[in-house]
Amino acid sequence: MTCELILGGARSGKSREAERRAAGSGLAVTVIATAEALDDEMAARIRRHQADRPAGWRTVEAPVALADALRREAAPDRCLVVDCLTLWVTNLLIDAGHLPPGAAADELPRFRRERERLLATLPALPGRILLVANEVGLGLVPETQLGRLFRDEAGRLNQAVATLCKRVVFVAAGLPLVLKQG
């Protein structure tokens, strides 16, 4: 398995970089989308992303059960693009508003279970895996407890995934900067 993490800020070009690398892989491509169209604006974003992709690429939706989707779709002759881990964390933290002050996301059974399953699954997958994620730790400290919890958990996940990936890239202004090449 070849696993790559592609990080960047909003509109940095990280998805486009993942799509470029997938197209250049010579493999059949499946996009595993974690976003849900919960409003008209998000539905339009999803349609725009789909329209930008080559017609032969498959799309599988996995807003929560990402490890299951990866196990089902991964194959030696396939490239999977997961877009994106940060929205997946958002989906898993939906229940976090009910946590007491100072509580950790690991107190949410679904969050803990799905995160552990993803991290255990990634090293065992065949084929090529491109994981897209936002780097959310470069901005201001969020004002709310839920915002801080989200920022912290997205950063922790990015660190854990980066240790499992042979290649890690940071994209800014559409330019990829290789952070790890192994």
Contact map, one row per residue, 1 for C-alpha under 8 A:
11100000000000000000000000000000000000000000000000000000000000000000000000010000000000000000000000000000000000000000000000111111100000000000000000000000000000000000000000000000000000
11110000000000000000000000000000000000000000000000000000000000000000000000000000000000000000000000000000000000000000000000000111100000000000000000000000000000000000110000000000000000
11111000000000000000000000000000000000000000000000000000000000000000000000000000000000000000000000000000000000000000000001000001111000000000000000000000000000000001111000000000000000
01111100000000000000000000000000000000000000000000000000000000000000000000000000000000000000000000000000000000000000000000000000111000000000000000000000000000000000111110000000000000
00111110000000000000000000000000000000000000000000000000000000000000000000000000000000000000000000000000000000000000000000000000011110000000000000000000000000001100101110000000000000
00011111000001001100000000000000000000000000000000000000000000000000000000000000000000000000000000000000000000000000000000000000011110000000000000000000000000000000000111100000000000
00001111100001000000000000000000000000000000000000000000000000000000000000000000000000000000000000000000000000000000000000000000000111100000000000000000000000000000000111100000000000
00000111110111000000000000000000000000000000000000000000000000000000000000000000000000000000000000000000000000000000000000000000000011100000000000000000000000000000000001110000000000
00000011111101000000000000000000000000000000000000000000000000000000000000000000000000000000000000000000000000000000000000000000000001110000000000000000000000000000000000110000000000
00000001111100000000000000000000000000000000000000000000000000000000000000000000000000000000000000000000000000000000000000000000000001000000000000000000000000000000000000000000000000
00000000111111000000000000000000000000000000000000000000000000000000000000000000000000000000000000000000000000000000000000000000000000000000000000000000000000000000000000000000000000
00000001111111000000000000000000000000000000000000000000000000000000000000000000000000000000000000000000000000000000000000000000000000000000000000000000000000000000000000111100000000
00000001001111111000000000000000000000000000000000000000000000000000000000000000000000000000000000000000000000000000000000000000000000000000000000000000000000000000000000111110000000
00000111101111111100000000000000000000000000000000000000000000000000000000000000000000000000000000000000000000000000000000000000000110000000000000000000000000000000000001110100000000
00000000000011111110000000000000000000000000000000000000000000000000000000000000001000000000000000000000000000000000000000000000000100000000000000000000000000000000000000000000000000
00000000000011111111000000000000000000000000000000000000000000000000000000000000000000000000000000000000000000000000000000000000000000000000000000000000000000000000000000000000000000
00000100000011111111100000000000000000000000000000000000000000000000000000000000000000000000000000000000000000000000000000000000000000000000000000000000000000000000000000100101000000
00000100000001111111110000000000000000000000000000000000000000000000000000000000100000000000000000000000000000000000000000000000011100000000000000000000000000000000000000000000000000
00000000000000111111111000000000000000000000000000001000000000000000000000000000100000000000000000000000000000000000000000000000000000000000000000000000000000000000000000000000000000
00000000000000011111111100000000000000000000000000000000000000000000000000000000000000000000000000000000000000000000000000000000000000000000000000000000000000000000000000000000000000
00000000000000001111111110000000000000000000000000000000000000000000000000000000000000000000000000000000000000000000000000000000000000000000000000000000000000000000000000000000000000
00000000000000000111111111101000000000000000000000000000000000000000000000000011100000000000000000000000000000000000000000000000010000000000000000000000000000000000000000000000000000
00000000000000000011111111101000000000000000000000000000000000000000000000000000000000000000000000000000000000000000000000000000000000000000000000000000000000000000000000000000000000
00000000000000000001111111000000000000000000000000000000000000000000000000000000000000000000000000000000000000000000000000000000000000000000000000000000000000000000000000000000000000
00000000000000000000111111100000000000000000000000000000000000000000000000000010000000000000000000000000000000000000000000000000000000000000000000000000000000000000000000000000000000
00000000000000000000011111110000000000000000000000000000000000000000000000000000000000000000000000000000000000000000000000000000000000000000000000000000000000000000000000000000000000
00000000000000000000011011111000000000000000000000000000000000000000000000001110000000000000000000000000000000000000000000000000000000000000000000000000000000000000000000000000000000
00000000000000000000000001111100000000000000000000000000100000000000000000001110000000000000000000000000000000000000000000000000000000000000000000000000000000000000000000000000000000
00000000000000000000011000111110000000000000000000000001110000000000000000000111100000000000000000000000000000000000000000000000000000000000000000000000000000000000000000000000000000
00000000000000000000000000011111000000000000000000000000111100000000000010000111100000000000000000000000000000000000000000000000000000000000000000000000000000000000000000000000000000
00000000000000000000000000001111100000000000000000000000111100000000000000000001111000000000000000000000000000000000000000000000000000000000000000000000000000000000000000000000000000
00000000000000000000000000000111110000000000000000000000001111000000110000000001111000000000000000000000000000000000000000000000000000000000000000000000000000000000000000000000000000
00000000000000000000000000000011111000000000000000000000001111100000000000000000011100000000000000000000000000000000000000000000000000000000000000000000000000000000000000000000000000
00000000000000000000000000000001111100000000000000000000000011110100000000000000011110110000000000000000000000000000000000000000000000000000000000000000000000000000000000000000000000
00000000000000000000000000000000111110000000010000000000000011100000000000000000001100110000000000000000000000000000000000000000000000000000000000000000000000000000000000000000000000
00000000000000000000000000000000011111000110000000000000000000100000000000000000000000000000000000000000000000000000000000000000000000000000000000000000000000000000000000000000000000
00000000000000000000000000000000001111110110010000000000000000000000000000000000000000000000000000000000000000000000000000000000000000000000000000000000000000000000000000000000000000
00000000000000000000000000000000000111110110000000000000000000000000000000000000000000000000000000000000000000000000000000000000000000000000000000000000000000000000000000000000000000
00000000000000000000000000000000000011111110000000000000000000000000000000000000000000000000000000000000000000000000000000000000000000000000000000000000000000000000000000000000000000
00000000000000000000000000000000000011111111000000000000000000000000000000000000000000000000000000000000000000000000000000000000000000000000000000000000000000000000000000000000000000
00000000000000000000000000000000000000111111100000000000000000000000000000000000000000000000000000000000000000000000000000000000000000000000000000000000000000000000000000000000000000
00000000000000000000000000000000000111111111110000000000000000000000000000000000000000000000000000000000000000000000000000000000000000000000000000000000000000000000000000000000000000
00000000000000000000000000000000000111111111111000000000000000000000000000000000000000000000000000000000000000000000000000000000000000000000000000000000000000000000000000000000000000
00000000000000000000000000000000000000011111111100000000000000000000000000000000000000000000000000000000000000000000000000000000000000000000000000000000000000000000000000000000000000
00000000000000000000000000000000000000001111111110000000000000000000000000000000000000000000000000000000000000000000000000000000000000000000000000000000000000000000000000000000000000
00000000000000000000000000000000001010000111111111000000000000000000000000000000000000000000000000000000000000000000000000000000000000000000000000000000000000000000000000000000000000
00000000000000000000000000000000000000000011111111100000000000000000000000000000000000000000000000000000000000000000000000000000000000000000000000000000000000000000000000000000000000
00000000000000000000000000000000000000000001111111110000000000000000000000000000000000000000000000000000000000000000000000000000000000000000000000000000000000000000000000000000000000
00000000000000000000000000000000000000000000111111111000000000000000000000000000000000000000000000000000000000000000000000000000000000000000000000000000000000000000000000000000000000
00000000000000000000000000000000000000000000011111111000000000000000000000000000000000000000000000000000000000000000000000000000000000000000000000000000000000000000000000000000000000
00000000000000000000000000000000000000000000001111111100000000000000000000000000000000000000000000000000000000000000000000000000000000000000000000000000000000000000000000000000000000
00000000000000000000000000000000000000000000000111111100000000000000000000000000000000000000000000000000000000000000000000000000000000000000000000000000000000000000000000000000000000
00000000000000000010000000000000000000000000000011111110100000000000000000000000000000000000000000000000000000000000000000000000000000000000000000000000000000000000000000000000000000
00000000000000000000000000000000000000000000000000111111100000000000000000000000000000000000000000000000000000000000000000000000000000000000000000000000000000000000000000000000000000
00000000000000000000000000000000000000000000000000001111100000000000000000000000000000000000000000000000000000000000000000000000000000000000000000000000000000000000000000000000000000
00000000000000000000000000001000000000000000000000000111110000000000000000000000000000000000000000000000000000000000000000000000000000000000000000000000000000000000000000000000000000
00000000000000000000000000011110000000000000000000001111111000000000000000000000000000000000000000000000000000000000000000000000000000000000000000000000000000000000000000000000000000
00000000000000000000000000001110000000000000000000000001111100000000000000000000000000000000000000000000000000000000000000000000000000000000000000000000000000000000000000000000000000
00000000000000000000000000000111100000000000000000000000111110000000000000000000000000000000000000000000000000000000000000000000000000000000000000000000000000000000000000000000000000
00000000000000000000000000000111100000000000000000000000011111000000100000000000000000000000000000000000000000000000000000000000000000000000000000000000000000000000000000000000000000
00000000000000000000000000000001111000000000000000000000001111100000000000000000000000000000000000000000000000000000000000000000000000000000000000000000000000000000000000000000000000
00000000000000000000000000000001111000000000000000000000000111111100100000000000000000000000000000000000000000000000000000000000000000000000000000000000000000000000000000000000000000
00000000000000000000000000000000111100000000000000000000000011111100000000000000000000110010000000000000000000000000000000000000000000000000000000000000000000000000000000000000000000
00000000000000000000000000000000010000000000000000000000000001111100000000000000000000010011000000000000000000000100000000000000000000000000000000000000000000000000000000000000000000
00000000000000000000000000000000000000000000000000000000000001111111100000000000000000000000000000000000000000000100000000000000000000000000000000000000000000000000000000000000000000
00000000000000000000000000000000010000000000000000000000000001111111110000000000000000010000000000000000000000000100010000000000000000000000000000000000000000000000000000000000000000
00000000000000000000000000000000000000000000000000000000000000001111111000000000000000000000000000000000000000000100110011000000000000000000000000000000000000000000000000000000000000
00000000000000000000000000000000000000000000000000000000000000001111111100000000000000000000000000000000000000000000000000000000000000000000000000000000000000000000000000000000000000
00000000000000000000000000000001000000000000000000000000000101001111111110000000000000000000000000000000000000000000000000000000000000000000000000000000000000000000000000000000000000
00000000000000000000000000000001000000000000000000000000000000000111111111000001000000000000000000000000000000000000000010001000000000000000000000000000000000000000000000000000000000
00000000000000000000000000000000000000000000000000000000000000000011111111000000000000000000000000000000000000000000000010001000000000000000000000000000000000000000000000000000000000
00000000000000000000000000000000000000000000000000000000000000000001111111000000000000000000000000000000000000000000000000000000000000000000000000000000000000000000000000000000000000
00000000000000000000000000000100000000000000000000000000000000000000111111100001000000000000000000000000000000000000000000000000000000000000000000000000000000000000000000000000000000
00000000000000000000000000000000000000000000000000000000000000000000011111110111000000000000000000000000000000000000000000001111000000000000000000000000000000000000000000000000000000
00000000000000000000000000000000000000000000000000000000000000000000000011111110000000000000000000000000000000000000000000001110000000000000000000000000000000000000000000000000000000
10000000000000000000000000000000000000000000000000000000000000000000000001111100000000000000000000000000000000000000000000000111000000000000000000000000000000000000000000000000000000
00000000000000000000000000110000000000000000000000000000000000000000000000111110000000000000000000000000000000000000000000000010000000000000000000000000000000000000000000000000000000
00000000000000000000000000111100000000000000000000000000000000000000000001111111000000000000000000000000000000000000000000000011000000000000000000000000000000000000000000000000000000
00000000000000000000010010111100000000000000000000000000000000000000000001101111100000000000000000000000000000000000000000000011110000000000000000000000000000000000000000000000000000
00000000000000000000010000001111000000000000000000000000000000000000010011000111110000000000000000000000000000000000000000000011110000000000000000000000000000000000000000000000000000
00000000000000000110010000001111000000000000000000000000000000000000000000000011111000000000000000000000000000000000000000000000111100000000000000000000000000000000000000000000000000
00000000000000000000000000000011110000000000000000000000000000000000000000000001111110000000000000000000000000000000000000000000111100000000000000000000000000000000000000000000000000
00000000000000100000000000000011111000000000000000000000000000000000000000000000111110000000000000000000000000000000000000000000001110000000000000000000000000000000000000000000000000
00000000000000000000000000000000111000000000000000000000000000000000000000000000011111110000000000000000000000000000000000000000001111000000000000000000000000000000000000000000000000
00000000000000000000000000000000010000000000000000000000000000000000000000000000011111111000000000000000000000000000000000000000001111000000000000000000000000000000000000000000000000
00000000000000000000000000000000000000000000000000000000000000000000000000000000000111111100000000000000000000000000000000000000000011000000000000000000010000000000000000000000000000
00000000000000000000000000000000011000000000000000000000000000100000000000000000000111111110000000000000000000000000000000000000000000000000000000000000000000000000000000000000000000
00000000000000000000000000000000011000000000000000000000000000110100000000000000000111111111000000000000000000000000000000000000000000000000000000000000000000000000000000000000000000
00000000000000000000000000000000000000000000000000000000000000000000000000000000000011111111100000000000000000100000000000000000000000000000000000000100110000000000000000000000000000
00000000000000000000000000000000000000000000000000000000000000000000000000000000000001111111110000000000000000000000000000000000000000000000000000000100000000000000000000000000000000
00000000000000000000000000000000000000000000000000000000000000110000000000000000000000111111110000000000000000000000000000000000000000000000000000000000000000000000000000000000000000
00000000000000000000000000000000000000000000000000000000000000010000000000000000000000011111111000000000000001100000000000000000000000000000000000000000000000000000000000000000000000
00000000000000000000000000000000000000000000000000000000000000000000000000000000000000001111111110000000100100100000000000000000000000000000000000000100000000000000000000000000000000
00000000000000000000000000000000000000000000000000000000000000000000000000000000000000000111111110000000000000000000000000000000000000000000000000000000000000000000000000000000000000
00000000000000000000000000000000000000000000000000000000000000000000000000000000000000000001111111100000000100000000000000000000000000000000000000000000000000000000000000000000000000
00000000000000000000000000000000000000000000000000000000000000000000000000000000000000000000111111100000100100000000000000000000000000000000000001000000000000000000000000000000000000
00000000000000000000000000000000000000000000000000000000000000000000000000000000000000000000111111100000000000000000000000000000000000000000000001000000000000000000000000000000000000
00000000000000000000000000000000000000000000000000000000000000000000000000000000000000000000001111110000000000000000000000000000000000000000000000000000000000000000000000000000000000
00000000000000000000000000000000000000000000000000000000000000000000000000000000000000000000001111111010000000000000000000000000000000000000000000000000000000000000000000000000000000
00000000000000000000000000000000000000000000000000000000000000000000000000000000000000000000000001111110000000000000000000000000000000000000000000000000000000000000000000000000000000
00000000000000000000000000000000000000000000000000000000000000000000000000000000000000000000000000111110000000000000000000000000000000000000000010000000000000000000000000000000000000
00000000000000000000000000000000000000000000000000000000000000000000000000000000000000000000000000011111000000000000000000000000000000000000000010000000000000000000000000000000000000
00000000000000000000000000000000000000000000000000000000000000000000000000000000000000000000000000111111101000000000000000000000000000000000000000000000000000000000000000000000000000
00000000000000000000000000000000000000000000000000000000000000000000000000000000000000000000000000000111111100000000000000000000000000000000000000001000000000000000000000000000000000
00000000000000000000000000000000000000000000000000000000000000000000000000000000000000000000100100000011111100110000000000000000000000000000000000001000100000000000000000000000000000
00000000000000000000000000000000000000000000000000000000000000000000000000000000000000000000000000000001111110110000000000000000000000000000000000000000000000000000000000000000000000
00000000000000000000000000000000000000000000000000000000000000000000000000000000000000000000000000000011111110010000000000000000000000000000000000000000000000000000000000000000000000
00000000000000000000000000000000000000000000000000000000000000000000000000000000000000000000101100000001111111110000000000000000000000000000000000000000000000000000000000000000000000
00000000000000000000000000000000000000000000000000000000000000000000000000000000000000000000000000000000011111111000000000000000000000000000000000000000000000000000000000000000000000
00000000000000000000000000000000000000000000000000000000000000000000000000000000000000000001000000000000000111111100000000000000000000000000000000000000000000000000000000000000000000
00000000000000000000000000000000000000000000000000000000000000000000000000000000000000001001100000000000110111111110000000000000000000000000000000000000000000000000000000000000000000
00000000000000000000000000000000000000000000000000000000000000000000000000000000000000000000000000000000111111111111000000000000000000000000000000000000000000000000000000000000000000
00000000000000000000000000000000000000000000000000000000000000000000000000000000000000000000000000000000000011111111100000000000000000000000000000000000000000000000000000000000000000
00000000000000000000000000000000000000000000000000000000000000011110000000000000000000000000000000000000000001111111110000000000000000000000000000000000000000000000000000000000000000
00000000000000000000000000000000000000000000000000000000000000000000000000000000000000000000000000000000000000111111111000000000000000000000000000000000000010000000000000000000000000
00000000000000000000000000000000000000000000000000000000000000000000000000000000000000000000000000000000000000011111111100000000000000000000000000000000000000000000000000000000000000
00000000000000000000000000000000000000000000000000000000000000000010000000000000000000000000000000000000000000001111111110000000000000000000000000000000000000000000000000000000000000
00000000000000000000000000000000000000000000000000000000000000000110000000000000000000000000000000000000000000000111111111000000000000000000000000000000000000000000000000000000000000
00000000000000000000000000000000000000000000000000000000000000000000000000000000000000000000000000000000000000000011111111100000000000000000000000000000000000011000000000000000000000
00000000000000000000000000000000000000000000000000000000000000000000000000000000000000000000000000000000000000000001111111110000000000000000000000000000000000000000000000000000000000
00000000000000000000000000000000000000000000000000000000000000000010011000000000000000000000000000000000000000000000111111111000000000000000000000000000000000000000000000000000000000
00100000000000000000000000000000000000000000000000000000000000000010000000000000000000000000000000000000000000000000011111111000000000000000000000000000000000000001000000000000000000
10000000000000000000000000000000000000000000000000000000000000000000000000000000000000000000000000000000000000000000001111111000000000000000000000000000000000000001000000000000000000
10000000000000000000000000000000000000000000000000000000000000000000000000000000000000000000000000000000000000000000000111111100000000000000000000000000000000000000000000000000000000
10000000000000000000000000000000000000000000000000000000000000000000011001100000000000000000000000000000000000000000000011111110000000000000000000000000000000000000000000000000000000
11000000000000000000000000000000000000000000000000000000000000000000000001110000000000000000000000000000000000000000000000011111000000000000000000000000000000000000000000000000000000
11000000000000000000000000000000000000000000000000000000000000000000000001111111000000000000000000000000000000000000000000001111100000000000000000000000000000000000000000000000000000
11100000000000000000000000000000000000000000000000000000000000000000000001010111000000000000000000000000000000000000000000000111110000000000000000000000000000000000000000000000000000
11110000000000000000000000000000000000000000000000000000000000000000000000000011110000000000000000000000000000000000000000000011111000000000000000000000000000000000000000000000000000
00111100000000000100010000000000000000000000000000000000000000000000000000000011110000000000000000000000000000000000000000000001111100000000000000000000000000000000000000000000000000
00111100000000000100000000000000000000000000000000000000000000000000000000000000111110000000000000000000000000000000000000000000111110000000000000000000000000000000000000000000000000
00001110000001100100000000000000000000000000000000000000000000000000000000000000111110000000000000000000000000000000000000000000011111000000000000000000000000000000000000000000000000
00001111000001000000000000000000000000000000000000000000000000000000000000000000001111000000000000000000000000000000000000000000001111100000000000000000000001000000000000000000000000
00000011110000000000000000000000000000000000000000000000000000000000000000000000000111000000000000000000000000000000000000000000000111110000000000000000000000000000000000000000000000
00000011100000000000000000000000000000000000000000000000000000000000000000000000000000000000000000000000000000000000000000000000000011111100000000000000011001000000000000000000000000
00000000100000000000000000000000000000000000000000000000000000000000000000000000000000000000000000000000000000000000000000000000000001111110000000000010011000000000000000000000000000
00000000000000000000000000000000000000000000000000000000000000000000000000000000000000000000000000000000000000000000000000000000000000111111000000000011001000000000000000000000000000
00000000000000000000000000000000000000000000000000000000000000000000000000000000000000000000000000000000000000000000000000000000000000111111000000000000000000000000000000000000000000
00000000000000000000000000000000000000000000000000000000000000000000000000000000000000000000000000000000000000000000000000000000000000011111100000000000000000000000000000000000000000
00000000000000000000000000000000000000000000000000000000000000000000000000000000000000000000000000000000000000000000000000000000000000001111110000000000000000000000000000000000000000
00000000000000000000000000000000000000000000000000000000000000000000000000000000000000000000000000000000000000000000000000000000000000000011111000010000000000000000000000000000000000
00000000000000000000000000000000000000000000000000000000000000000000000000000000000000000000000000000000000000000000000000000000000000000001111110110010000000000000000000000000000000
00000000000000000000000000000000000000000000000000000000000000000000000000000000000000000000000000000000000000000000000000000000000000000000111110110000000000000000000000000000000000
00000000000000000000000000000000000000000000000000000000000000000000000000000000000000000000000000000000000000000000000000000000000000000000011111110000000000000000000000000000000000
00000000000000000000000000000000000000000000000000000000000000000000000000000000000000000000000000001100000000000000000000000000000000000000011111111000000000000000000000000000000000
00000000000000000000000000000000000000000000000000000000000000000000000000000000000000000000000110000000000000000000000000000000000000000000000111111100000000000000000000000000000000
00000000000000000000000000000000000000000000000000000000000000000000000000000000000000000000000000000000000000000000000000000000000000000000011111111110000000000000000000000000000000
00000000000000000000000000000000000000000000000000000000000000000000000000000000000000000000000000000000000000000000000000000000000000000000111111111111000000000000000000000000000000
00000000000000000000000000000000000000000000000000000000000000000000000000000000000000000000000000000001100000000000000000000000000000000000000011111111100000000000000000000000000000
00000000000000000000000000000000000000000000000000000000000000000000000000000000000000001100100000000000000000000000000000000000000000000000000001111111110000000000000000000000000000
00000000000000000000000000000000000000000000000000000000000000000000000000000000000000000000000000000000000000000000000000000000000000011000010000111111111000000000000000000000000000
00000000000000000000000000000000000000000000000000000000000000000000000000000000000000000000000000000000000000000000000000000000000000001000000000011111111100000000000000000000000000
00000000000000000000000000000000000000000000000000000000000000000000000000000000000000001000000000000000100000000000000000000000000000000000000000001111111110000000000000000000000000
00000000000000000000000000000000000000000000000000000000000000000000000000000000000001001000000000000000000000000000000000000000000000110000000000000111111111000000000000000000000000
00000000000000000000000000000000000000000000000000000000000000000000000000000000000000000000000000000000000000000000000000000000000000111000000000000011111111100000000000000000000000
00000000000000000000000000000000000000000000000000000000000000000000000000000000000000000000000000000000000000000000000000000000000000000000000000000001111111110000000000000000000000
00000000000000000000000000000000000000000000000000000000000000000000000000000000000000000000000000000000000000000010000000000000000000000000000000000000111111111000000000000000000000
00000000000000000000000000000000000000000000000000000000000000000000000000000000000000000000000000000000000000000000000000000000000010100000000000000000011111111100000000000000000000
00000000000000000000000000000000000000000000000000000000000000000000000000000000000000000000000000000000000000000000000000000000000000000000000000000000001111111110000000000000000000
00000000000000000000000000000000000000000000000000000000000000000000000000000000000000000000000000000000000000000000001000000000000000000000000000000000000111111111000000000000000000
00001000000000000000000000000000000000000000000000000000000000000000000000000000000000000000000000000000000000000000001000000000000000000000000000000000000011111111100000000000000000
00001000000000000000000000000000000000000000000000000000000000000000000000000000000000000000000000000000000000000000000000000000000000000000000000000000000001111111111100000000000000
00000000000000000000000000000000000000000000000000000000000000000000000000000000000000000000000000000000000000000000000000000000000000000000000000000000000000111111110000000000000000
00100000000000000000000000000000000000000000000000000000000000000000000000000000000000000000000000000000000000000000000001100000000000000000000000000000000000011111110000000000000000
01111000000000000000000000000000000000000000000000000000000000000000000000000000000000000000000000000000000000000000000000000000000000000000000000000000000000001111111100000000000000
01110000000000000000000000000000000000000000000000000000000000000000000000000000000000000000000000000000000000000000000000000000000000000000000000000000000000000111111100000000000111
00111000000000000000000000000000000000000000000000000000000000000000000000000000000000000000000000000000000000000000000000000000000000000000000000000000000000000100111110000000011111
00011110000000000000000000000000000000000000000000000000000000000000000000000000000000000000000000000000000000000000000000000000000000000000000000000000000000000100111111000000011110
00011110000000000000000000000000000000000000000000000000000000000000000000000000000000000000000000000000000000000000000000000000000000000000000000000000000000000000001111100001111100
00000111000001000000000000000000000000000000000000000000000000000000000000000000000000000000000000000000000000000000000000000000000000000000000000000000000000000000000111110001111000
00000111100111001000000000000000000000000000000000000000000000000000000000000000000000000000000000000000000000000000000000000000000000000000000000000000000000000000000011111111100000
00000001100111000000000000000000000000000000000000000000000000000000000000000000000000000000000000000000000000000000000000000000000000000000000000000000000000000000000001111111100000
00000000000110000000000000000000000000000000000000000000000000000000000000000000000000000000000000000000000000000000000000000000000000000000000000000000000000000000000000111110000000
00000000000111001000000000000000000000000000000000000000000000000000000000000000000000000000000000000000000000000000000000000000000000000000000000000000000000000000000000111111000000
00000000000010000000000000000000000000000000000000000000000000000000000000000000000000000000000000000000000000000000000000000000000000000000000000000000000000000000000000111111100000
00000000000000001000000000000000000000000000000000000000000000000000000000000000000000000000000000000000000000000000000000000000000000000000000000000000000000000000000011110111110000
00000000000000000000000000000000000000000000000000000000000000000000000000000000000000000000000000000000000000000000000000000000000000000000000000000000000000000000000011110011111000
00000000000000000000000000000000000000000000000000000000000000000000000000000000000000000000000000000000000000000000000000000000000000000000000000000000000000000000001111000001111110
00000000000000000000000000000000000000000000000000000000000000000000000000000000000000000000000000000000000000000000000000000000000000000000000000000000000000000000001111000000111110
00000000000000000000000000000000000000000000000000000000000000000000000000000000000000000000000000000000000000000000000000000000000000000000000000000000000000000000011110000000011111
00000000000000000000000000000000000000000000000000000000000000000000000000000000000000000000000000000000000000000000000000000000000000000000000000000000000000000000011100000000011111
00000000000000000000000000000000000000000000000000000000000000000000000000000000000000000000000000000000000000000000000000000000000000000000000000000000000000000000011000000000000111
